[in-house]
Amino acid sequence: MSIIAGLVLLLVIYYYNLLVRKKNEVEIATGSINETLKSRYDLIILLVDAVKSYMSYERDVLIKLTRMRMKALSYNTGDEEKIELNSCITGALHQIIDAADNYPNLKTSTNFLQLQEKWTGLEVRISTSRIKYNNAVIKYNSAINTFPGKIIAIALGYKSKMLFEVPYDEALVSNVKSFSYN
């Protein structure tokens, strides 16, 4: 009987350590993506400043983009809401870059071209961070949703995490149009 109890204890310790490692991997990936997104938020202000004098028709998108940035930077915004906000931000940024084609002076502006180049590089970094984050979340979610990890996860209060996905572009545009700042 003591051998079985010892094996059960070892199994519990093993899965406890496994879950803690997986949770830490998600937290590290979250920190990495948050750092990259912070760079994106800083770039948004520069981009809005660079294009606002050219883009009078896109004023609503610029205002919503600025508001989404402020909400994403807020300490009161949860992880799931940040993921949703960043999908909307991606859509708004795509709208601004696409709209630049309608403004020849803007398209040739050195400042705008440099910001566009920075934005493109930043989106690649975000994509890389998103992949790492999603891989960590998939492993974490699998660990807490399978037996016997599920029992330990319930005892520890661990909950499934949301993947950071970028929906299809049309959905991004509709998200930006429907965004309201509360």
Backbone hydrogen bonds, N-H to C=O, Kabsch-Sander energy under -0.5 kcal/mol:
donor,donor_aa,acceptor,acceptor_aa,energy
5,A,1,M,-2.4
6,G,2,S,-2.1
7,L,3,I,-2.4
8,V,4,I,-2.6
9,L,5,A,-2.4
10,L,6,G,-2.4
11,L,7,L,-2.4
12,V,8,V,-2.6
13,I,9,L,-2.6
14,Y,10,L,-2.8
15,Y,11,L,-2.6
16,Y,12,V,-2.5
17,N,13,I,-2.5
18,L,14,Y,-2.3
19,L,15,Y,-2.6
20,V,16,Y,-2.3
21,R,17,N,-2.4
22,K,18,L,-2.5
23,K,19,L,-2.6
24,N,20,V,-2.4
25,E,21,R,-2.3
26,V,22,K,-1.9
27,E,23,K,-2.2
28,I,24,N,-2.4
29,A,25,E,-2.3
30,T,26,V,-2.7
31,G,27,E,-2.3
32,S,28,I,-2.1
33,I,29,A,-2.4
34,N,30,T,-2.7
35,E,31,G,-2.1
36,T,32,S,-1.9
37,L,33,I,-2.8
38,K,34,N,-2.1
39,S,35,E,-1.5
40,R,36,T,-1.6
41,Y,37,L,-2.6
42,D,38,K,-2.2
43,L,39,S,-1.9
44,I,40,R,-1.9
45,I,41,Y,-1.2
46,L,42,D,-1.2
47,L,43,L,-2.7
48,V,44,I,-3.2
49,D,45,I,-2.3
50,A,46,L,-2.0
51,V,47,L,-1.9
52,K,48,V,-2.1
54,Y,51,V,-1.1
55,M,51,V,-2.7
56,S,54,Y,-1.2
59,R,56,S,-1.0
62,L,58,E,-2.1
63,I,59,R,-2.6
64,K,60,D,-2.7
65,L,61,V,-2.7
66,T,62,L,-2.2
67,R,63,I,-2.3
68,M,64,K,-2.9
69,R,65,L,-2.2
70,M,66,T,-2.1
71,K,67,R,-2.5
72,A,68,M,-2.7
73,L,69,R,-1.8
74,S,70,M,-0.7
74,S,71,K,-0.8
77,T,74,S,-1.2
78,G,76,N,-0.6
82,K,78,G,-2.3
83,I,79,D,-2.1
84,E,80,E,-2.0
85,L,81,E,-2.8
86,N,82,K,-2.6
87,S,83,I,-1.4
88,C,84,E,-1.8
89,I,85,L,-2.8
90,T,86,N,-2.2
91,G,87,S,-1.9
92,A,88,C,-2.5
93,L,89,I,-2.8
94,H,90,T,-2.3
95,Q,91,G,-2.2
96,I,92,A,-2.3
97,I,93,L,-2.6
98,D,94,H,-2.8
99,A,95,Q,-2.5
100,A,96,I,-1.2
101,D,98,D,-1.3
102,N,99,A,-2.1
103,Y,100,A,-1.9
107,K,103,Y,-2.5
108,T,104,P,-1.3
109,S,106,L,-1.3
113,L,109,S,-2.6
114,Q,110,T,-2.5
115,L,111,N,-2.3
116,Q,112,F,-2.9
117,E,113,L,-2.1
118,K,114,Q,-2.4
119,W,115,L,-2.9
120,T,116,Q,-2.3
121,G,117,E,-2.1
122,L,118,K,-2.5
123,E,119,W,-2.5
124,V,120,T,-1.6
125,R,121,G,-1.9
126,I,122,L,-2.6
127,S,123,E,-2.3
128,T,124,V,-2.3
129,S,125,R,-2.6
130,R,126,I,-2.9
131,I,127,S,-2.0
132,K,128,T,-2.0
133,Y,129,S,-2.8
134,N,130,R,-3.0
135,N,131,I,-2.4
136,A,132,K,-2.2
137,V,133,Y,-2.7
138,I,134,N,-2.7
139,K,135,N,-2.0
140,Y,136,A,-2.4
141,N,137,V,-3.5
142,S,138,I,-2.3
143,A,139,K,-2.2
144,I,140,Y,-2.2
145,N,141,N,-1.1
150,K,146,T,-2.3
151,I,148,P,-0.7
152,I,148,P,-1.4
153,A,149,G,-3.0
154,I,150,K,-2.3
155,A,151,I,-1.9
156,L,152,I,-2.1
157,G,153,A,-1.0
157,G,154,I,-0.6
158,Y,153,A,-2.4
165,E,163,L,-1.0
171,A,168,Y,-1.0
172,L,168,Y,-1.5
173,V,169,D,-2.2
174,S,170,E,-2.2
175,N,171,A,-2.3
176,V,172,L,-2.1
177,K,173,V,-2.2
178,S,174,S,-1.9
179,F,175,N,-0.8
179,F,176,V,-0.7
182,N,180,S,-0.7
